[in-house]
Amino acid sequence: MPKSTWVFAGILSALVLIGVMWMEVRQASQQSESARTEAEEARKTVDQLASLTNRLTDDLAVARSRAEALEQKVKEAQQDRLGLEQQMRGELDSKDITISQLQGRLTLSIVDRVLFDSGQASLKPEGEKILLKIAKFLTSLTNREVQVVGHTDNVPIHARTIDGFTDNWALSTGRAVVAARFLQEKGGIDPRRLSAAGCGEYRPLASNDTPEGRSKNRRIAVVVLPEQLAADDVPRGKPEGLATNLPPINPDEPATNRPAAP
């Protein structure tokens, strides 16, 4: 074989080897660049996760601080409520007035004979004194709604009463409105916090088969609602008073001269 052929074959082999090496170097360079790109993206992801972790940690700290503050407020409110309830029991709790607490509702039940004469909705002087004492406590509960609810026994009204009532439902409602209006006008309670309702004979505390049971059932309940049960649809503008057609109470006017309830 001529020498020139060997030279050409050597050169060709060298070129092939150089080409292979160049391709390997290029491939390695591309892999290195890809690795650098992936590493940069991974670093950015780590930085983002670290930033997110820091924000979440800060948010968690703020939420924990707010929760602790709220818990403290709840404890203070419970302590205030317990203190108020104990004070009310000390001044009001008796055989004629009972105080109960159930699911956040503070209920004062007053037997009807303390507030009203039989079949009437005109407050007695003794009843006015009791409602004024209750109003003194209610004024400190500025964020609580107050329901005044009238109840009777099941003895039917056979004739129109002196105040114009013809059945127990009307009597219980009329008494509740009179008591609520007194709390507003004489006790200084914001009327936007007040509501009045009558349940007649339909929510008894005891059996109506005995005089003792009927006496327990004839009552006025003043119910202080939990804050979360405050009515959202109660207007918050200028007080307009209770929604009723009853005229303002005049303590000096004889009961027989007062207009009948609707």
VENHUKA-V230614 format. One record per backbone hydrogen bond with DSSP energy under -1.0 kcal/mol. NH is the residue of the N-H (numbers start at 1). CO is the residue of the C=O. If there is no record, write none. Layout:
NH & CO
NH & CO
This chain:
6 & 2
7 & 3
8 & 4
9 & 5
10 & 6
11 & 7
12 & 8
13 & 9
14 & 10
15 & 11
16 & 12
17 & 13
18 & 14
19 & 15
20 & 16
21 & 17
22 & 18
23 & 19
24 & 20
25 & 21
26 & 22
27 & 23
28 & 24
29 & 25
30 & 26
31 & 27
32 & 28
33 & 29
34 & 30
35 & 31
36 & 32
37 & 33
38 & 34
39 & 35
40 & 36
41 & 37
42 & 38
43 & 39
44 & 40
45 & 41
46 & 42
47 & 43
48 & 44
49 & 45
50 & 46
51 & 47
52 & 48
53 & 49
54 & 50
55 & 51
56 & 52
57 & 53
58 & 54
59 & 55
60 & 56
61 & 57
62 & 58
63 & 59
64 & 60
65 & 61
66 & 62
67 & 63
68 & 64
69 & 65
70 & 66
71 & 67
72 & 68
73 & 69
74 & 70
75 & 71
76 & 72
77 & 73
78 & 74
79 & 75
80 & 76
81 & 77
82 & 78
83 & 79
84 & 80
85 & 81
86 & 82
87 & 83
88 & 84
89 & 85
90 & 86
91 & 87
92 & 88
94 & 97
98 & 109
100 & 107
102 & 105
105 & 102
106 & 224
107 & 100
108 & 222
109 & 98
110 & 220
111 & 96
112 & 218
114 & 111
116 & 112
120 & 117
124 & 115
128 & 124
129 & 125
130 & 126
131 & 127
132 & 128
133 & 129
134 & 130
135 & 131
136 & 132
137 & 133
138 & 134
139 & 135
140 & 137
141 & 138
142 & 140
144 & 141
146 & 193
147 & 223
148 & 195
149 & 221
150 & 197
151 & 219
152 & 200
161 & 165
164 & 161
171 & 167
172 & 168
173 & 169
174 & 170
175 & 171
176 & 172
177 & 173
178 & 174
179 & 175
180 & 176
181 & 177
182 & 178
183 & 179
184 & 180
185 & 181
186 & 182
187 & 182
189 & 183
193 & 190
194 & 191
195 & 146
197 & 148
199 & 150
202 & 199
214 & 210
215 & 211
216 & 212
217 & 213
218 & 214
219 & 217
220 & 110
221 & 149
222 & 108
223 & 147
224 & 106
225 & 145
229 & 226
230 & 227
244 & 242
253 & 250
257 & 254
258 & 255
261 & 163
